[in-house]
Amino acid sequence: MVAHGWRLVDVTSVRDGSAVVTLQNAGGRAHRIHLCRNDGSPQGLVYTRRVDLVVMNQGYGDLPTEEHLGQAVAALAHAVAANEATVPDRVFAGLLPHRERVQRFAAAAGPLADGKLR
């Protein structure tokens, strides 16, 4: 359990500039959280020194995040922050900032970009 009824159900490897964490609640609702590189201008709901946690809800930054989901993402960020200093740099090497991912994968190909902004 991550927090407030949300649990981690999947973590992908880094692909197309992000790793994807899937959180799911008891009712079966799932949300994807992209772990992107924090380049000093994070765009995510929560961020750590090295990682920007971006909720992918197709709201383009305009939709509010449900309170309990936000708290679960914050708990996930605390776990990342507690461990990121012990992880080799190569683990973070494939991450791109969210803004760069959008420019590369969504600008010309539309919001789905062949799944690259999954």
C-alpha positions in Angstrom: 0.0 0.0 0.0 1.4 3.4 -1.0 -1.2 5.6 0.8 -4.9 6.2 1.2 -6.0 3.0 -0.5 -3.7 3.4 -3.5 -1.2 0.6 -4.2 1.7 0.2 -6.6 0.7 -2.4 -9.3 3.4 -1.9 -11.9 6.7 -0.2 -12.6 8.2 -0.2 -16.1 11.8 0.1 -17.1 12.9 3.5 -18.6 11.5 3.8 -22.1 11.1 6.9 -24.3 12.5 9.1 -21.5 10.5 7.9 -18.5 9.7 5.0 -16.3 6.0 4.5 -15.6 4.5 3.6 -12.2 0.9 2.5 -12.1 -1.1 3.1 -8.9 -4.5 1.5 -8.4 -7.1 1.9 -5.8 -9.5 -0.7 -4.3 -12.2 0.3 -6.7 -10.0 -0.6 -9.6 -9.2 2.9 -10.8 -5.6 3.2 -12.1 -3.4 6.1 -12.8 0.0 6.2 -14.5 2.7 8.3 -13.0 5.7 9.2 -15.2 9.0 9.4 -13.5 10.9 12.0 -15.6 14.2 13.8 -14.9 14.0 16.9 -12.8 16.0 19.4 -14.8 15.4 22.3 -12.3 12.0 23.2 -13.8 9.7 20.3 -12.7 6.2 20.1 -14.1 4.9 17.2 -12.1 2.6 17.1 -9.1 5.6 16.3 -6.9 9.3 16.2 -7.5 12.5 15.1 -5.8 16.1 16.4 -6.4 16.4 14.1 -9.5 12.9 12.9 -10.4 9.7 14.7 -11.5 6.6 12.7 -10.8 4.0 13.6 -13.5 0.4 12.3 -13.3 -0.7 11.3 -16.7 -4.4 12.0 -16.7 -4.8 13.7 -20.2 -5.5 16.9 -18.4 -2.5 18.7 -19.9 -1.8 20.3 -16.5 -5.3 21.8 -16.2 -7.2 19.0 -14.3 -7.1 18.9 -10.5 -5.7 15.7 -9.0 -7.9 13.8 -6.5 -6.6 14.5 -3.0 -6.0 10.9 -2.0 -4.2 10.2 -5.3 -2.0 13.3 -4.8 -1.1 12.0 -1.3 -0.2 8.6 -2.7 2.0 10.3 -5.3 3.6 12.4 -2.6 4.3 9.2 -0.6 5.9 7.6 -3.7 8.0 10.7 -4.1 9.2 10.4 -0.5 10.3 6.8 -1.2 12.1 7.9 -4.3 13.8 10.8 -2.5 14.9 8.5 0.3 16.7 6.2 -2.1 17.8 8.3 -5.1 21.2 9.3 -3.5 22.1 5.6 -3.3 21.3 4.8 -6.9 24.0 5.0 -9.6 23.7 7.9 -12.1 23.3 5.4 -14.9 19.8 4.5 -13.5 18.7 8.1 -14.2 20.6 8.5 -17.5 17.7 7.5 -19.7 15.2 9.9 -18.1 14.2 13.1 -19.9 12.4 16.1 -18.5 8.7 16.0 -19.1 8.7 19.1 -21.3 11.4 17.5 -23.6 9.4 14.3 -23.8 6.3 16.2 -24.9 8.3 18.2 -27.5 9.9 15.0 -28.9 7.0 12.6 -28.8 3.7 14.5 -28.8 4.1 17.8 -30.6 4.1 16.3 -34.1 2.3 13.1 -33.5 -0.7 14.1 -31.4 -1.4 13.3 -27.7 -0.8 9.6 -27.9 2.4 9.7 -30.0 2.2 6.1 -30.9 2.1 5.2 -27.2 5.4 7.0 -26.3 3.6 9.2 -23.8 1.9 6.2 -22.4 
